[in-house]
């Protein structure tokens, strides 16, 4: 793990290590360390929270966590500071005469309840809804479900995870047949190539990116940043490839075109595990153009798919994606090589 620490520390000031976090803790502090998960994002880092007299006062990465192995990003490190922050809201704010006024929580909750009852009386149970956080605990979600579905009698209960993951769910289902990413964190320790396709991992998921850097330093794994702009991920990668916004699907088709043209197709895998469908290719800007997603995909065979890809040769796609023919063929060679992981 030393190589990950060295690489991450040199590249990303947002990465903080357990030893650094402990420097600010007084030597005579009598802390009781409790294990738990960081709840800032979906990576699932393990943390240790130091409590004193029942109050959380410190946090550090959990060294034995299979996810972050003792690392924490700046968000995880500062969560105790957020709890103790002087500007943290400690009372409800209710708008009165156009201004927010500090109000006892009991009064604020009574106001919410009265407004909900008023709306239900006038417009029915489905006129109210609850929108919760994606970081809600299981008990919190259970209580919310009991309130909305059991007590009130409406299914209008959702959280931000629905919105942020809806497109991903559709993509996973149509591409892989299952609603989940095809892989696990353990794959990071064995991969030969990492293509960060439109994902600025160095700043958005620095803990996982540091693990990729470890494999780069330890085994010579390659990181290719494929994005619309130069970021910290680009500077840490072995190769940075920029594409014009909204053209990366065309690049993906060009990669498939090149794989087929070079005879790199795993025919057995395609026959056993792949199905092909054809749908509309021009939907404008989707909802912004009031597009109605009423088209139904048409099943096609592999030969029809090959015919479709004729419009996506590297030479054609390069003109509007601004990705060079050389780089498209470079990516295709990575994906098409059965030896490379």
Buried (B, 14 or more C-beta within 10 A) or exposed (E): BEBBBEBBBEBBEBBBBBEBBEEEBEEEEEBEEEEEBBBBBEBBBBBBBBBEEEEBBBBBBBBEBEBBBBBBBEBBBBBBEEEEEEEEEEEBEBEEEEEEEEBEEEEBEEEEEEEBEEBBEEEEBEBBEBEBEBBBEEEEBEEBBEEBEEEBEBEBBBBEBEEEBEEEEEEBEEEEEEEEEEEEEEEBEEBBBBBBBEBBBBEBBBBBBBBBBBBBBBEEBBBBBBBBEEBBBBEBBEBBBBBEEEBBEBBBBBBBBBBBBEEBBEEEEEEEEEEBEEEEEEEEEEEEEEBEEEEEEEEBEBEEBBEBBEEBBBEBBBEEBBBEBEBBBBBBBBBBEEEEE
